[in-house]
Amino acid sequence: MQRLNIAQKICAKAYSGAIILSLMAAAPFFDVICIQKVILSRFNMAVLKILNGRIVFDFDDAIYMKKDITHMLRAASCVIVSNNYLREFALKYNPKVYKMISPVKVEGGVRAQKGDEVRLGWIGLPETSAYLYPVLPVLGRLKNEFGNLKMEFMGCAKNGDFDLLGIRCTAWSLDAEKDYLGSLDIGIMPLFNDRWAQGKGGYKLLQYMAMGIPCVASPVGVNREIIKDGINGFLADDEKEWHERLSRLIKNPALRGRMGGEGRRMARELYSYE
């Protein structure tokens, strides 16, 4: 097993080295080199800058908390980030920093109401499903209070607490994502209020809005910018607020329709590819 792990590491480094060599060989023939979240070594970045100085470095999340990216920022012709928190950091090392929230595709018309059932959902990755834990007591209360509430999370890590609350967890896939989002009536985005969360781009909120789904989110980072409280969704800071906001949406289909429609309009006008 140890030999296998060593062989895998050698193969991974060889593959990575081959990609870097291919990039260096092709660099002089392109107008612009765009690097998205990949962190090159200082030596490779210096060589690349000599071969083609027109480099755009694009990153979201506070990746600098895990690995040094200052040499990437200094070498880039310009930097693209997803929120003001990241922009403030990047401006320390590069004067040309542009904020651009990741765009979404907006399609379809008014969402159809699906009877009495209300579906509440979340979409993400296994490593981000920890953000859900603080709101689980609230979701448990809501489950007991509203017999028509169904909860399904896509991409979350398997957890016994989810099973106890009757939350269905499904694996994420690009093919299934659209149908899943289209089935929801309410989308949530809880976050911890820490430096890493401050750097997040709020993409799942944009996904909800693009599908006409009202959102409830923690008032952290870019969430404050995307969610206009009481218009396209709600901001909720503690268990009491989470319970009150979600209860209102569960009980009131007209409110869900109004907020979802406003969210879709804002997504189309402010955050869409178009």
Beta strands, then each sheet from edge to edge (+ up, - down):
strand 1: 33-36
strand 2: 55-58
strand 3: 78-81
strand 4: 97-99
strand 5: 118-123
strand 6: 149-154
strand 7: 168-170
strand 8: 186-189
strand 9: 215-217
strand 10: 233-235
sheet 1: 1+ 2+ 3+ 4+
sheet 2: 7+ 6+ 5+ 8+ 9+ 10+
end
